[in-house]
């Protein structure tokens, strides 16, 4: 697994690989992906006092886009669990997260792919990255370097 920190965060590398059309079949596939995430992380809730919430639409990308509000997500097992969800899908997909602390302060953003994770610079500055990745045993590249 490769880890990168980038200053220009947001663009999806090889985004064409994840494109879907706005059709009932694509929506069903996208909802299945969201359901896979919710099932894997069933100890958290997206109802009432939300631990996380999904984007309201797929925006023509085969992806999970979620805002995380419970700091218990932020541990070394989280990325492994997300990668497993991605691996179990029939088609190429990725996950994008916006992470917040208990006071709703933004801690950072990152995207998970099957072969790499891309963090924004804020994730490094707030310590979110260190919670998710064992930096002592892992090489993390800056701006796309490995």
LOZAVO-164694 format. One line per 10 residues: their letters; for each residue y, z, x of C-alpha. Coordinates in nm, 2 decimals. Each point is the difference from the previous one (the first is absolute). Last residue first. Example, Ala and Ser with C-alpha at 12.3 -4.5 7.8 and 13.67 -1.06 7.14 Angstrom:
2
SA> -0.11,0.71,1.37 | -0.34,0.07,-0.14
END
This chain:
146
XXXXXXXXXX> 0.74,-0.28,0.70 | 0.34,-0.16,-0.05 | 0.12,-0.08,-0.35 | 0.34,0.18,0.01 | -0.14,0.31,0.17 | -0.37,0.04,0.06 | -0.20,0.31,-0.07 | -0.29,0.09,0.22 | -0.23,0.26,-0.15 | -0.17,0.31,0.13
XXXXXXXXXX> 0.30,0.23,0.04 | 0.18,-0.17,-0.29 | -0.26,0.11,-0.25 | 0.13,-0.20,-0.28 | 0.11,0.10,-0.35 | 0.18,0.33,0.07 | 0.15,-0.15,0.32 | 0.13,-0.30,-0.20 | 0.18,0.23,-0.25 | 0.18,0.18,0.28
XXXXXXXXXX> 0.35,-0.08,-0.14 | 0.10,-0.23,0.29 | -0.33,-0.19,0.01 | 0.00,-0.07,-0.37 | 0.37,-0.09,0.02 | -0.09,-0.28,0.24 | -0.20,-0.19,-0.26 | -0.38,0.01,0.03 | -0.24,-0.29,0.02 | -0.37,0.07,-0.03
XXXXXXXXXX> -0.26,-0.23,0.14 | -0.34,-0.18,-0.05 | -0.08,0.03,-0.37 | 0.37,0.03,-0.09 | 0.21,0.31,-0.07 | 0.37,-0.02,-0.04 | 0.25,0.28,0.08 | 0.31,0.17,-0.13 | 0.17,0.32,0.11 | 0.09,0.36,-0.07
XXXXXXXXXX> 0.23,-0.05,-0.30 | 0.12,0.33,-0.14 | -0.14,0.08,-0.34 | 0.03,0.37,0.05 | -0.38,0.03,0.04 | -0.01,-0.27,0.27 | 0.01,-0.37,-0.07 | -0.21,-0.30,0.11 | 0.05,-0.36,-0.09 | -0.34,-0.18,0.03
XXXXXXXXXX> -0.12,-0.36,0.03 | -0.37,-0.10,-0.04 | -0.17,-0.32,0.09 | -0.22,-0.26,-0.16 | -0.25,-0.28,0.10 | -0.25,-0.07,-0.27 | -0.32,0.17,-0.13 | 0.13,0.35,0.05 | -0.22,0.26,0.18 | 0.18,-0.04,0.34
XXXXXXXXXX> 0.34,0.08,-0.16 | -0.13,0.32,-0.15 | -0.16,0.10,0.33 | 0.33,-0.07,0.18 | 0.17,0.24,-0.25 | -0.26,0.28,0.08 | 0.04,-0.05,0.37 | 0.38,0.01,-0.02 | -0.01,0.33,-0.20 | -0.25,0.18,0.23
XXXXXXXXXX> 0.25,0.08,0.27 | 0.23,0.19,-0.24 | 0.30,-0.07,-0.22 | -0.14,-0.01,-0.35 | 0.05,0.38,-0.03 | 0.37,-0.06,0.02 | 0.00,-0.09,-0.37 | 0.27,-0.25,-0.10 | -0.16,-0.33,0.08 | 0.17,-0.32,-0.12
XXXXXXXXXX> -0.26,-0.28,-0.04 | -0.03,-0.37,0.05 | -0.37,-0.10,-0.01 | -0.03,-0.37,0.08 | -0.10,-0.35,-0.11 | 0.35,-0.13,0.00 | 0.17,-0.19,-0.28 | 0.25,0.28,-0.07 | -0.29,0.22,-0.10 | 0.19,0.19,-0.27
XXXXXXXXXX> 0.11,0.35,-0.09 | -0.02,0.13,0.35 | -0.26,0.28,0.02 | 0.07,0.38,-0.02 | -0.10,0.29,0.20 | -0.04,0.38,-0.01 | 0.15,-0.01,-0.35 | 0.06,0.31,-0.21 | -0.09,-0.17,-0.32 | -0.25,-0.27,0.08
XXXXXXXXXX> -0.05,-0.18,0.34 | -0.23,0.28,0.12 | -0.17,0.09,0.32 | -0.36,0.12,0.05 | -0.10,-0.34,-0.13 | 0.10,-0.16,0.33 | -0.28,-0.25,0.02 | 0.01,-0.06,-0.38 | 0.38,-0.05,0.00 | -0.03,-0.25,0.29
XXXXXXXXXX> -0.29,-0.19,-0.16 | 0.19,-0.01,-0.33 | 0.30,-0.16,0.18 | -0.23,-0.27,0.13 | -0.16,-0.05,-0.34 | 0.36,-0.03,-0.14 | 0.07,-0.28,0.25 | -0.32,-0.19,-0.10 | 0.08,0.03,-0.37 | 0.36,-0.12,0.07
XXXXXXXXXX> -0.14,-0.29,0.19 | -0.23,-0.10,-0.29 | 0.28,0.04,-0.26 | 0.22,-0.23,0.21 | 0.31,0.04,0.21 | -0.15,-0.17,0.31 | -0.12,0.19,0.30 | 0.11,-0.01,0.36 | -0.17,0.22,0.26 | -0.08,-0.25,0.27
XXXXXXXXXX> 0.34,-0.16,-0.04 | 0.16,0.32,0.14 | -0.12,-0.08,0.35 | 0.18,0.31,0.12 | 0.17,0.17,-0.30 | 0.37,0.04,0.05 | 0.13,0.35,-0.06 | 0.09,0.17,0.32 | 0.25,-0.13,0.26 | -0.01,0.30,0.25
XXXXXX> -0.37,-0.02,0.05 | -0.26,0.26,0.10 | -0.35,-0.14,0.05 | -0.35,0.14,-0.03 | -0.32,-0.20,0.08 | -0.34,0.09,-0.13
END
